[in-house]
Amino acid sequence: MDPKSKVAWALLSLLCLASPWPLGGHAPGAATVLAGASALTLGAAIVARRRDLGVSREGAAIALVILAAGLLGLLQLVELPCDALTWIAADSVSHRRIAADLVGLPSPARCTLTQSVGATELFLVRSASAAGAFSAALLLASRRTERTFALGLVALTGGVLALVGVVHGALGLDSLFGLYTPVHAHPIVLTPLLNNNNLAGLLTLTSLTSLGLARGPSAKQRTSFLALGALQVCVLFATQSRGGIAAFLVVAALAAVVAFFRRSKRPLRSDGPTRAELALALVGAVAIGAVFAYDGLSRELEEDGDDGKLVLLARGAALALEAPPLGFGRGVFGQAIAPSFPYDRRVEFAENALVQGVSDFGAAFAAFAFTALAFAFFSALAARRSRRMIAAAFGLLGLFAQNLVDFSLELPGVAVPAA
């Protein structure tokens, strides 16, 4: 590997491993720092591979979605004549005029598509880190060994977080590294990702990736990744996240079925543990995790009363159906739903990727984006013969499934490893 590639890989490794640590990207200034680091990494990747910038069709499809989302987000910030915008974003124009009237300013002549310029700017900065990380990885991981190394980074990212959670639990710590005590969050497993639902989403990705990587030529690599994957599964269950646990179980079962049928049709590259070893590690980890999760989950399921998430999903879906053709604006969901959300608390995300996409960008763009992403996933799955890549693909599918009931991918600390 040439020196320029080594520098680019070092930057990408640091970005992936470090992204969850500043509270998932919510620490003050973290989004800007991660976006800057991502831009630096992408620049290094372009310099390293400037003579070979070719990408796969799956990568091109995802890159097109990222580029289009970024351009649409920027368009939402452009100030245009209010009268012209009334035809496609009447709510945004009305909101701008009401806000001006409340503070005693004259009615504005120019408005934006987004209802909140500040929220859209913040979310574009947050999204930039994942976009840069994906683009850099797409350029750098062109060979099989490089892709395996990239997957190893993802697995290690989750493994380190899981280990941090285990150590904090074993020591009985209530503050993160003894330095920061969470104010609003009350995580069962204490890690830099303070929301255990977000942690469960990330571990769904990284645990399956770890188990898929347990196919190496050496017994040491096999044992290491099996142990790493099992640890992450245990911690995933310990979070007591219903969405994360359900997504993991469903996707793990699907991955096993797909691997079985692909094996019967054509041999897969395999030089690691036997199916029995993998099954034993997975079942053992699930059993141990279930012991930690049982009491908390059973109490939660037995509790009566309204489920705020179901209410949020119903109200959010209704709001998304009313979204303008180009959406309310990236990151504006919390503001747009406030009048119709019946609970005395603020929500920032739809906690459903489909509802969030339609609300942010409109139905037409959301349909295009999800269709392109589905094409990229199934096209890549059909083309891959390596169990490592199949496991990683299903890890991504599990993370997306978890985001049908949560907002993990809205955090740079989860989105960067996923990218």
C-alpha positions as CSV (number, residue, x, y, z in Angstrom):
1,M,0.0,0.0,0.0
2,D,1.4,3.4,-1.0
3,P,1.9,6.2,1.6
4,K,-1.0,8.2,0.4
5,S,-3.4,5.3,0.7
6,K,-2.0,4.6,4.2
7,V,-2.8,8.2,5.3
8,A,-6.3,8.0,3.8
9,W,-7.0,4.6,5.6
10,A,-5.6,6.0,8.9
11,L,-8.0,9.0,8.7
12,L,-10.9,6.7,7.8
13,S,-10.1,4.4,10.6
14,L,-9.9,7.2,13.1
15,L,-13.2,8.7,11.8
16,C,-15.1,5.4,12.1
17,L,-13.8,4.4,15.5
18,A,-14.1,7.9,17.1
19,S,-17.5,8.9,15.6
20,P,-19.7,7.4,18.4
21,W,-17.6,8.9,21.2
22,P,-18.7,12.5,21.3
23,L,-22.1,11.3,22.6
24,G,-22.9,10.0,19.1
25,G,-22.4,13.4,17.6
26,H,-24.6,15.3,19.9
27,A,-21.9,16.9,22.0
28,P,-21.5,20.6,21.4
29,G,-19.5,21.2,18.2
30,A,-19.2,17.5,17.5
31,A,-21.2,17.6,14.3
32,T,-18.9,20.3,12.8
33,V,-15.8,18.5,13.9
34,L,-16.9,15.2,12.5
35,A,-18.0,16.8,9.2
36,G,-14.6,18.5,8.9
37,A,-12.8,15.2,9.7
38,S,-15.0,13.5,7.1
39,A,-14.1,16.1,4.5
40,L,-10.4,15.7,5.2
41,T,-10.7,11.9,4.9
42,L,-12.5,12.2,1.6
43,G,-9.9,14.6,0.3
44,A,-7.1,12.1,1.3
45,A,-9.0,9.3,-0.4
46,I,-9.4,11.3,-3.7
47,V,-5.7,12.1,-3.7
48,A,-4.8,8.4,-3.0
49,R,-7.0,7.1,-5.8
50,R,-7.1,10.0,-8.2
51,R,-6.0,7.7,-11.1
52,D,-8.7,5.1,-10.3
53,L,-12.0,6.7,-9.4
54,G,-14.3,4.0,-10.7
55,V,-17.1,2.7,-8.5
56,S,-19.6,-0.1,-8.7
57,R,-23.2,0.5,-9.8
58,E,-24.4,-0.2,-6.3
59,G,-22.0,2.4,-4.9
60,A,-23.0,4.8,-7.7
61,A,-26.7,4.4,-6.8
62,I,-26.1,5.2,-3.1
63,A,-23.8,8.1,-4.0
64,L,-26.5,9.5,-6.3
65,V,-29.0,9.4,-3.4
66,I,-26.5,11.2,-1.1
67,L,-25.8,13.9,-3.7
68,A,-29.4,14.5,-4.5
69,A,-30.3,14.7,-0.8
70,G,-27.5,17.2,-0.2
71,L,-28.6,19.4,-3.1
72,L,-32.2,19.3,-2.1
73,G,-31.3,20.2,1.4
74,L,-29.3,23.2,0.1
75,L,-32.2,24.2,-2.1
76,Q,-34.4,24.2,0.9
77,L,-32.2,27.0,2.4
78,V,-32.3,29.2,-0.7
79,E,-34.4,32.4,-0.1
80,L,-37.0,32.9,-2.9
81,P,-39.9,35.3,-3.3
82,C,-42.6,34.3,-0.8
83,D,-45.4,34.7,-3.2
84,A,-43.8,32.2,-5.6
85,L,-43.2,29.7,-2.8
86,T,-46.8,29.8,-1.7
87,W,-47.6,27.4,-4.5
88,I,-45.3,24.6,-3.2
89,A,-44.6,25.5,0.5
90,A,-47.5,27.5,1.8
91,D,-46.9,26.3,5.4
92,S,-43.3,27.6,5.3
93,V,-44.3,31.0,4.0
94,S,-47.1,31.2,6.6
95,H,-44.7,30.2,9.4
96,R,-42.1,32.9,8.3
97,R,-44.7,35.6,8.2
98,I,-46.2,34.7,11.6
99,A,-42.7,34.6,13.1
100,A,-41.9,38.1,11.7
101,D,-45.2,39.4,13.0
102,L,-44.6,38.1,16.5
103,V,-41.4,39.9,16.9
104,G,-42.7,43.1,15.3
105,L,-40.9,42.9,11.9
106,P,-42.5,43.7,8.6
107,S,-43.8,40.8,6.5
108,P,-40.8,39.2,4.6
109,A,-40.5,39.4,0.9
110,R,-38.3,36.3,0.6
111,C,-38.8,32.9,2.3
112,T,-37.3,29.5,2.2
113,L,-38.7,26.0,1.5
114,T,-37.7,24.9,5.0
115,Q,-39.7,26.0,8.0
116,S,-36.5,26.3,10.1
117,V,-33.2,27.4,8.5
118,G,-31.2,26.6,11.6
119,A,-32.5,23.1,11.9
120,T,-31.9,22.3,8.3
121,E,-28.3,23.7,8.5
122,L,-27.6,21.6,11.5
123,F,-28.9,18.4,9.9
124,L,-27.0,19.0,6.7
125,V,-23.8,19.3,8.8
126,R,-24.6,16.1,10.7
127,S,-25.3,14.3,7.4
128,A,-22.1,15.5,5.8
129,S,-19.9,13.3,8.1
130,A,-21.7,10.1,6.9
131,A,-21.7,11.2,3.3
132,G,-17.9,11.9,3.4
133,A,-17.2,8.6,5.1
134,F,-19.2,6.6,2.6
135,S,-17.5,8.4,-0.4
136,A,-14.0,7.8,1.1
137,A,-14.7,4.1,1.8
138,L,-16.2,3.7,-1.7
139,L,-12.9,5.0,-3.2
140,L,-10.5,3.1,-0.9
141,A,-12.2,-0.3,-0.5
142,S,-11.9,-1.4,-4.1
143,R,-10.1,-4.7,-3.4
144,R,-11.3,-7.7,-1.4
145,T,-8.6,-7.3,1.3
146,E,-9.5,-3.6,1.6
147,R,-13.2,-4.4,2.0
148,T,-12.4,-6.9,4.7
149,F,-10.3,-4.3,6.5
150,A,-13.2,-1.8,6.3
151,L,-15.6,-4.3,7.7
152,G,-13.1,-5.0,10.5
153,L,-13.2,-1.3,11.4
154,V,-17.0,-1.5,11.7
155,A,-16.8,-4.6,13.8
156,L,-14.2,-3.1,16.1
157,T,-16.3,0.1,16.5
158,G,-19.2,-1.8,18.0
159,G,-16.9,-4.1,20.0
160,V,-15.2,-1.3,21.8
161,L,-18.5,0.3,22.7
162,A,-19.8,-3.0,24.0
163,L,-16.7,-3.5,26.1
164,V,-17.1,0.1,27.5
165,G,-20.6,-0.8,28.5
166,V,-19.6,-4.0,30.2
167,V,-16.8,-2.3,32.1
168,H,-19.1,0.5,33.3
169,G,-21.7,-2.1,34.4
170,A,-19.2,-4.2,36.2
171,L,-17.8,-1.2,38.1
172,G,-21.3,0.1,38.8
173,L,-20.5,3.5,37.3
174,D,-23.4,6.0,36.9
175,S,-21.2,8.6,35.0
176,L,-19.5,8.1,31.7
177,F,-15.8,7.4,32.5
178,G,-16.5,9.1,35.8
179,L,-16.7,12.4,34.1
180,Y,-20.2,13.0,32.7
181,T,-23.4,12.0,34.4
182,P,-26.3,11.9,31.9
183,V,-29.1,14.4,32.7
184,H,-32.0,13.4,30.5
185,A,-31.0,9.9,29.4
186,H,-31.0,7.0,31.8
187,P,-29.2,4.2,29.9
188,I,-29.2,0.6,31.2
189,V,-25.9,0.1,29.4
190,L,-23.7,3.2,29.8
191,T,-21.6,4.0,26.7
192,P,-21.0,7.3,24.7
193,L,-24.2,6.4,22.9
194,L,-26.4,7.4,25.8
195,N,-29.6,6.3,24.1
196,N,-29.7,2.5,24.4
197,N,-32.0,2.2,21.4
198,N,-29.3,3.9,19.3
199,L,-26.7,1.6,20.8
200,A,-28.8,-1.5,20.0
201,G,-29.2,-0.3,16.4
202,L,-25.4,0.1,16.0
203,L,-24.7,-3.3,17.6
204,T,-27.2,-4.9,15.2
205,L,-24.9,-3.8,12.4
206,T,-21.6,-4.5,14.1
207,S,-22.4,-7.8,15.7
208,L,-23.5,-9.4,12.4
209,T,-20.5,-7.9,10.7
210,S,-18.2,-9.4,13.4
211,L,-19.8,-12.9,13.1
212,G,-19.4,-12.7,9.3
213,L,-15.7,-11.8,9.7
214,A,-15.1,-15.0,11.7
215,R,-14.1,-16.7,8.4
216,G,-10.4,-15.9,8.4
217,P,-7.6,-18.3,7.7
218,S,-6.2,-18.3,11.2
219,A,-7.7,-19.7,14.4
220,K,-6.8,-16.5,16.2
221,Q,-8.9,-14.4,13.9
222,R,-11.8,-16.8,14.1
223,T,-11.8,-16.9,17.8
224,S,-11.4,-13.1,18.1
225,F,-14.3,-12.2,15.9
226,L,-16.5,-14.9,17.3
227,A,-15.9,-13.5,20.8
228,L,-16.3,-10.0,19.6
229,G,-19.6,-10.8,17.9
230,A,-20.9,-12.7,20.9
231,L,-20.0,-9.9,23.3
232,Q,-21.9,-7.4,21.1
233,V,-25.0,-9.6,20.9
234,C,-25.0,-10.0,24.7
235,V,-24.8,-6.2,25.2
236,L,-27.4,-5.7,22.5
237,F,-29.9,-7.7,24.5
238,A,-28.8,-6.1,27.7
239,T,-30.0,-2.7,26.3
240,Q,-33.6,-4.1,26.5
241,S,-34.3,-2.2,23.3
242,R,-37.4,-3.9,21.8
243,G,-36.8,-2.6,18.3
244,G,-33.1,-3.4,18.3
245,I,-33.6,-7.0,19.6
246,A,-36.5,-7.7,17.2
247,A,-34.5,-6.3,14.2
248,F,-31.5,-8.4,15.2
249,L,-33.4,-11.7,15.6
250,V,-35.4,-11.3,12.3
251,V,-32.4,-10.3,10.3
252,A,-30.1,-12.9,11.8
253,A,-32.7,-15.6,10.8
254,L,-33.0,-14.2,7.3
255,A,-29.2,-14.1,6.9
256,A,-29.0,-17.8,8.0
257,V,-31.7,-18.8,5.5
258,V,-30.1,-16.9,2.6
259,A,-26.7,-18.3,3.4
260,F,-28.1,-21.9,3.5
261,F,-29.8,-21.6,0.1
262,R,-26.9,-19.8,-1.5
263,R,-24.6,-22.6,-0.3
264,S,-26.9,-25.2,-1.9
265,K,-26.7,-23.5,-5.3
266,R,-23.0,-22.5,-5.4
267,P,-20.1,-22.7,-3.0
268,L,-19.3,-19.7,-0.9
269,R,-15.7,-18.7,-0.1
270,S,-15.3,-20.1,3.4
271,D,-12.1,-20.6,5.4
272,G,-13.3,-20.0,8.9
273,P,-15.5,-21.6,11.6
274,T,-18.0,-24.3,10.9
275,R,-21.7,-23.6,10.9
276,A,-22.0,-25.4,14.2
277,E,-19.4,-23.1,15.8
278,L,-21.2,-20.0,14.6
279,A,-24.5,-21.3,15.7
280,L,-23.2,-22.2,19.1
281,A,-21.6,-18.8,19.6
282,L,-24.8,-17.0,18.4
283,V,-27.2,-19.1,20.5
284,G,-25.0,-18.8,23.5
285,A,-24.8,-15.0,23.2
286,V,-28.6,-14.7,22.7
287,A,-29.2,-16.9,25.7
288,I,-26.9,-14.9,28.0
289,G,-28.4,-11.6,26.6
290,A,-31.9,-12.8,27.2
291,V,-31.2,-13.4,30.8
292,F,-30.2,-9.8,31.2
293,A,-33.1,-8.5,29.2
294,Y,-35.9,-10.7,30.4
295,D,-37.0,-8.8,33.6
296,G,-36.9,-5.3,32.1
297,L,-38.6,-6.3,28.8
298,S,-41.3,-8.3,30.6
299,R,-42.1,-5.4,32.9
300,E,-42.3,-3.0,29.9
301,L,-44.6,-5.2,27.9
302,E,-46.9,-5.7,30.9
303,E,-47.3,-2.0,31.6
304,D,-50.6,-0.4,30.7
305,G,-51.1,3.0,29.2
306,D,-50.4,4.8,25.9
307,D,-47.4,3.9,23.9
308,G,-45.8,7.2,22.9
309,K,-44.0,5.6,20.0
310,L,-47.2,4.3,18.4
311,V,-48.8,7.8,18.8
312,L,-45.8,9.4,17.3
313,L,-45.9,7.0,14.4
314,A,-49.5,7.6,13.7
315,R,-49.3,11.4,14.0
316,G,-46.0,11.4,12.1
317,A,-47.5,9.4,9.2
318,A,-50.4,11.8,9.0
319,L,-48.0,14.7,9.0
320,A,-45.9,13.1,6.2
321,L,-49.0,12.7,4.1
322,E,-49.5,16.5,4.3
323,A,-45.9,17.3,3.5
324,P,-45.3,19.8,0.6
325,P,-43.8,18.4,-2.7
326,L,-40.3,19.2,-1.5
327,G,-40.9,18.4,2.2
328,F,-41.1,20.6,5.3
329,G,-37.3,20.8,5.4
330,R,-34.5,18.6,6.5
331,G,-34.6,18.3,10.3
332,V,-37.9,20.2,10.7
333,F,-40.0,17.2,11.7
334,G,-40.0,18.1,15.4
335,Q,-41.2,21.6,14.8
336,A,-43.8,20.6,12.3
337,I,-45.4,17.9,14.5
338,A,-45.4,20.0,17.7
339,P,-49.0,21.2,17.4
340,S,-50.4,17.7,16.9
341,F,-48.3,15.7,19.4
342,P,-50.4,15.1,22.5
343,Y,-47.6,14.7,25.1
344,D,-45.9,17.4,27.1
345,R,-42.4,16.7,25.6
346,R,-40.4,17.7,22.6
347,V,-39.7,15.3,19.8
348,E,-36.9,15.9,17.3
349,F,-37.2,12.8,15.0
350,A,-40.0,10.8,13.5
351,E,-38.4,7.5,14.8
352,N,-39.4,5.9,11.5
353,A,-37.0,6.3,8.5
354,L,-39.8,6.3,6.0
355,V,-41.9,9.0,7.7
356,Q,-38.7,11.0,8.4
357,G,-37.8,10.9,4.7
358,V,-41.2,11.9,3.4
359,S,-41.4,14.7,6.0
360,D,-37.9,16.0,5.2
361,F,-37.9,15.8,1.4
362,G,-41.4,15.0,0.2
363,A,-43.0,11.8,-1.1
364,A,-41.4,11.9,-4.6
365,F,-37.8,12.2,-3.5
366,A,-38.3,9.7,-0.6
367,A,-39.7,7.1,-3.1
368,F,-36.7,7.7,-5.4
369,A,-34.2,7.4,-2.5
370,F,-35.6,4.3,-1.0
371,T,-36.0,2.6,-4.4
372,A,-32.4,3.4,-5.2
373,L,-31.2,2.1,-1.8
374,A,-33.2,-1.1,-2.2
375,F,-31.7,-1.6,-5.6
376,A,-28.2,-1.2,-4.3
377,F,-28.8,-3.6,-1.4
378,F,-30.3,-6.4,-3.4
379,S,-28.0,-6.0,-6.3
380,A,-25.0,-6.2,-4.0
381,L,-26.5,-9.2,-2.2
382,A,-27.0,-11.0,-5.4
383,A,-23.4,-10.4,-6.6
384,R,-21.5,-11.2,-3.4
385,R,-20.2,-14.7,-2.8
386,S,-18.4,-14.0,0.4
387,R,-20.2,-14.6,3.7
388,R,-18.4,-11.6,5.1
389,M,-20.2,-9.3,2.7
390,I,-23.5,-11.1,3.1
391,A,-23.3,-10.7,6.9
392,A,-22.4,-7.1,6.6
393,A,-25.3,-6.5,4.2
394,F,-27.8,-8.1,6.6
395,G,-26.3,-6.0,9.4
396,L,-27.2,-2.9,7.4
397,L,-30.6,-4.3,6.8
398,G,-31.0,-4.9,10.5
399,L,-30.0,-1.3,11.3
400,F,-32.5,0.0,8.7
401,A,-35.2,-2.2,10.2
402,Q,-34.4,-0.9,13.7
403,N,-34.8,2.6,12.2
404,L,-38.4,1.9,11.4
405,V,-39.0,2.4,15.1
406,D,-36.1,4.6,16.1
407,F,-33.8,7.3,14.8
408,S,-30.3,5.8,15.1
409,L,-29.2,6.7,11.6
410,E,-29.9,10.4,12.3
411,L,-26.8,10.3,14.6
412,P,-23.3,10.8,13.0
413,G,-22.0,8.3,15.6
414,V,-24.1,5.5,14.0
415,A,-24.3,6.8,10.4
416,V,-20.6,7.0,9.9
417,P,-19.9,3.3,10.8
418,A,-22.9,2.3,8.7
419,A,-21.5,4.3,5.7
